[in-house]
């Protein structure tokens, strides 16, 4: 017999199992087991159905309905979660792009906190998405994002890995648009990750004298930068501001670069600029009532140039305040010498002085009375010099002054004096009754009279400048004053030409007999090419031997070469030619040329310009020298 609980073999006298303590069942004998015969088996009673109350049935129906409704809601939420594939997202986004529907595009963004959701950014993008350029860019961007998404699906990566890889490769590859899957209890949907871009207003080259500003729509750039824009093609309005003017610039910028700021380049190189030569003396200069600063004699660049530039220059010259002004139109010229603003008022003030001195000189010579000279320092040798130059050994003509012509470009203001070159035209009546014209070219030193405010001629000497051939002149004759500005520039030479006697013409011809057409051409070719070499080398000495050291061009060339060297500007002489030349009566020659130069900026950009120029050459010791650049005008 064994324990029915733990299986231990038991003894007949055990009531409980000594191993587990479980009560033992007595073993029945075979005799005790019997089955009654003929005992019928009782049939099982049928199971009665559970009766539910009416209220229970109602609540059961409601519960079943709720379950069905929840199931339907769940299925609907999954179905409306969003594009379930990259292809579906691409189709829906492209449809929104073609419709110009920015709000729909924004609904596909993966980041609900993206700055692209800002109202002003949405408004800017809505405007630009109406353009064909923006639509084309987004169509291409969507197609590229779809290709990248399909490549990732082919790798069977998990959604988390897919998201990370998509964004990582998007940023490293410079992709501004990426398709990203998002997983939740509602299922998997595809979204668009669009990286915001920045637009920066900038200049093509560094220029410390200019500032910029920019607006796109109603958004104003802060420190020339607009942040967090939708990638697109934007139209911006910029402003280039200089010290004296500002110019608006409107252009487009393609902003799809997410690695760095997209540049809205405000190109100032296309704006009108004016290179200004400051007066060589201390002056007060204003441009449109704003003070202009700089070292006397320097060149400064006005950029951008105001549409109307009114210059006013004031200086002190020999006890007088001299003021000159001029209004220039933008694009009318690219160079201007402010010294000319002082030259005219000084010439106007000096004209009567020189005219009266020349009139009294004629009387003094005619009467051999030096005391008849007026307006001249009595201690000077003015009368003796004039008598020596105007009278000959054999004859003593009687002189009558016709006119005085002042060369405005010859005027120089120095601390000690004012230097002016002028030509006096006399009628000389000879002892035999014949008459001829006598031109006298003088350079005057004008100073303030001691202890008085008036000016006088302190000294004078023979000049190589013939004011009759000068471009900018002022003259007085027969109680009339005329400036060359009142004469058309094309008629300047003929207007200033005076008739001379046959003897004077013959004398000029004999003096210029050594100068030929070939020698003029050869000299100008050498002079122009050497000047360019000197400019590029920054070495004035290379060309100085071809210049008259006493002429205006000597100092001007030196200053100009230094100026271009400081700016890093070089030149290339493309072509040059002498159009015509004319011999004057004082061993000078007026030469007209055409010249074409390639002007190369420091950054390598260049402009090709052509000029018509007029030069005065002087014959010194049988060698031609450049004396003066009379004028130059861009063709």
Secondary structure, DSSP 4 states (H G I P E B T S, - for coil): -B-TTT--B--TT-SB-TTT-PBPPPPPPTTT----TTPPPPPPPPPPPPPPPHHHHHHHHHHHHHHHHHHHHHHHHHHTSS-SSHHHHHHHHHHHHHHT-HHHHHHTBS-TT-GGGSHHHHHHHHHHTTSHHHHHHHHHHHHHHHHHHHHHHHTT--HHHHHHHHHHHHHHTT-SEEEEEEEETTEEEEEEEE--EEEEEEESS--TT-EEEEEETTEEPBTTEEEEEPSEEEEEEEEEE-SS-EEEEEEEEEE--SSSPEEEEE-GGGS-EEEEE--SS--EEEETTEEE---TT-EEEEESPPSEEEEEEEEEETTEEEEEEEEEETTS-SEEETHHHHHHHHHHHHHHHHHHHHHHHHHHHHHT-GGG--SB-TTSSHHHHHHHHH--SS---EEEEEEEEEEGGG-EE-SS-EEEEEEEEEEEE-TTS-EEEEEEEEEEEEEEPTTSS-EEEEEEEE-S--GGG-SSEEEEETTEEEEGGGS-GGGHHHHH-----HHHHHHHHHHTTT--HHHHHHHHHHHHHHHHHHHHHT-THHHHTTB-TTSHHHHHHHHHHHHHHHHT-EEEEEEEEEEEEEE-TTSEEEEEEEEEEEEE-TTS-EEEEEEEEEEEEEEETTEEEEEEEEEEEE-
